[in-house]
Amino acid sequence: QALVGAVSHTLKPVKDATLETYHEQAMGALISVHENVEPLVAAAKTDPVALGQQVTAVSMPFNRLCQDVVGAASNTVDHNSQVAMLKCCKSLMESMIQLVSSAKEAGGNPNASQSHAALAAASNAARSAIQQLSAEMESASSSSGALTSMVEGVEEAMMTLEQPLSETPSGSFQEYGYSIGQTARWMAGESQKLIAKSSSNPDALPGMMESLGGAYQSLVNDTRNAMAVTEENGVAVALCRSSKALGQHTTRLLLAASAVHGDPTNMDFKHGLAAAARSLSEKVSDLLSALQAGSRGIQACL
């Protein structure tokens, strides 16, 4: 069910623990599963008395592992990483079911050579599935960490829009407005470049995404200053509202670009990126309109 939800973009975050906690618990459970594979194989070959205990030992951490992988995937912002983790977990589950079945078939009989061959194949498949899930968890943790940092940077900047400044800015509304206009227009242009690079050079996307996130944070700083120096409350409200909307669509663009970076040939992801870029450009236009309403003097820079 979690895999279906991830594929259809409907997987809801499980908030019983943090992403880091889910990741650590999943890796701990994965190590426990791995450590119990060899004792299970040994018992299946030669020790029918210990076989039942080893089946229990290898099964006990597996339920916890599945829960933590689902928890980690549900709190991972990168869609591709979500799907990959859950697919690896599903493959491991299937491999472990086959391993336990093969172990029971061998039954601890040292003379069951045919069963031993099947057992060896099943154990190799299980070890491979464990390695794949471990690698995917580590990769997802790294890539998700970078994307999460970008998204959190944008969201934290958005939250500061309504926070008062500790000191009155020294610049004028026109100066801050000019900087806002330049940054906003750059962001709109960069969003279009993302679409082009998604086909010609997908590896360039993470660097461009980071630049976009940084540009938005800079824009928020200028917006806060402009809001502080304007004498028109309606202008300040409009700037705050339009800057927040731009931040929301910047986040949407970052997530869409990340999805394309993970799977550059997926046309649905590319369509999503194009739609996110269009939406961001629309929010840039709204912000520029708010600036224009704020001061006639700013029109020269628009």
Buried (B, 14 or more C-beta within 10 A) or exposed (E): EBBEBBBEEEBEEBEEBEBEBBBBBBBBBBBBBBEBBEBBBBBBBBBEEBBEEBBEBBBBBBEBBBBBBBBBBBBBBBBBBBBBBBBBBBBBBEBBBBBBEBBBBBEBBEEBEEBBEBBBEBBBBBBEBBBBBBEBBEEBBEBBBBBBEBBEBBEEBBEBBEEEEEEEBEBBBBBBBBBBBBBBBBBBEBBBBBBEBBEEEBEBBBEBBBEBBBBBBBBBBBBBBBBBBBEEEEBBEBBBBBBBBBBBBBBBBBBBBBBBBBBBEBEEBBEBBBEBBBBBBBBBBBBBEBBBBBBEEBEEBB
